[in-house]
Amino acid sequence: APDVAPLQIALMEDEDGHVALRRILPYLFWPSDETSREALSVVAAVIASASAEELPEMGETVRVAWRYARREPEFVDELSGTHDSAVMAVLSFHPSGYVRERVVRQLAKLHDGSEVRYLLLRLNDWVPQVREVARNAVNARLRGDSVTAFTRNFALVARIIAAERVDVSGVLDRVARVLGTDAGRAAMRNTIESSTLRTARAFARFVIERVPDGLPVIVRAGAESRDLVIRAWVAASAMRAVPHEEALPLLQRLSADSSPAVRRVSLIALAEHFSHEAQSHLLRAVLDSSASIREIARFHLRGPIDFRAMYLDAMSAATTPRALATAISGLAEVGVGADAEIAVPYLVKRNATVRRAALKCVMKLSAATFGEQALRMLEDPAPRVSAAARDSLRNAVPMDHARLDAVIAESPYKHARINAVHLLTRLGKWQAISSLLQASMVADDAVASLARSYVRVWNRNYNQTQTFPSPREVDRITAALSNAETVLDAKDLAEIRFALKAFVRA
């Protein structure tokens, strides 16, 4: 029989419990009962050390291994005599519903809290009898003195809610009631602060929706959460959770949060409930880096304020590229066509963020005037500036296919060539296919593959418009088809020839 001790050492060294579990499981079904029992203790240790988030996946790993095992270990028949929760935890993943029911009945006799996570798992069992025994055991434990065991394993409660396999509303109502007790509220802060982001978010949502008495705790603890979703919920719930004198500084602090989503919710709450105190925060938000927050600030500050002048002043006073780019973006949102000229000098700035903001500004205020500039900036060295040029050109101005063909064939920047291919789809129907056929033959595999995918899209949609190609366009497409025979699928070639057939001169 093999020695299981090295596996125990490996377990202590191995950071991934799933790896250790898969390594040890074969020994659980070893012909030697001694080896099997030692493996059982190691498997039990792995499962006991797993987090609530890891437990379902580990349980499935054990269940699958058991299902395909050639031998049933003898310790399964000794189940009724054991009181070891770790051993019963392993057996609770047995593929037989009869065994799982016996295990749950044994777990129900324990009251040290270690059994709660396994009972919660069996609440979602696919065998009704197992679920019923587990439900009775869970309900019996939903008291103030055991609330920590439930909050610590709330990931399993969230899993039950998400699964929607059975109606567990009665259990959830009991969980909500016990969380509303003094002991429950005391456990809430620790759950928000120490759980994983996914569990903390599920717990906060559960309390917000089901435990009105616990909302103040969630708001106070969640304001310091590292999860932006929880902080946004806190900002949205602050006014109904805590006194106004406490909500005001909380919202003021969150209005300067690192997350735009949190700042947005906080700013709206400030403006709606503390109009006077919100003024300074709204004025600051006029120069926020987020466009949606700038819009909210201008909406609530609407009146005699000259926002255009504010953005012009901010452009002059900007000390960082980010501040300058934000001021230019603000000017684009409130300016008029003539203001585009103000942003022109910034199109050649060294900083890509500033160039991008200036490009978007001139194209938003006067696209017809600056379309040529946007075409040139399609070949900007910075990918995000090139992408901004691509986006601004999509529907802004007519484009010459020859210019795009030249970018695809000659640009030294891969991002520029790819963006030019994307713009080919905005050309006229017959211009687009001839340029796409040419692009499908370039040496750059990424560019050629993208062009070929657009050729297939063109084939699917070519009859949505009924325009006729000019004789020159017919000749151009025919020549491109001949050259593309080696790179295009025969089906794609046949479909294009069919579409062109009626226009080819005999």
Buried (B, 14 or more C-beta within 10 A) or exposed (E): EEEBEEBBEBBEEBEEBBEBBBBBBEBBBBEEEEBBBBBBBBBBBBBBEBBBBBBBEBBEBBBEBBEEBEEEBEBBEEBEEBEBBBBBBBBBBBBBBEBBBBBBBBBBEBEEBBBBBBBBBBBBBEBEEBBBBBBEBBEEBBEBEBBBBBBBBBBBBBBBBEEEEBEBEEBBEBBBBBBBBEBBBBBBBEBBEEBEEEBBBBBBBBBBEBBEBBBBBBBBBBBEBEBBBBBBBBBBBBBEBBEEEBBBEBBBEBBBBEBBBBBBBBBBBBBEBBEEBBBEBBEBBBBBEBBEBBBBBBEBBEEEEEBBEBBBEBBEEBEEBBBBBBBBBBBBBBBEEEBBEBBBEBBEBEBBBBBBBBBBBBBBBBBEBBBEBBBBBBBBEBBEBBBBBBBBBEEBBEBEBEBBBEBBBEBEBEBBBBBBBBBBBBBBBBBBBBBBBBBBBBEBEEBBEBBBEBBBEBBEEBEEEEEEBEEEBBBBBBEBBEEBEEBBEEEBBEBBEEBBEEBEEE
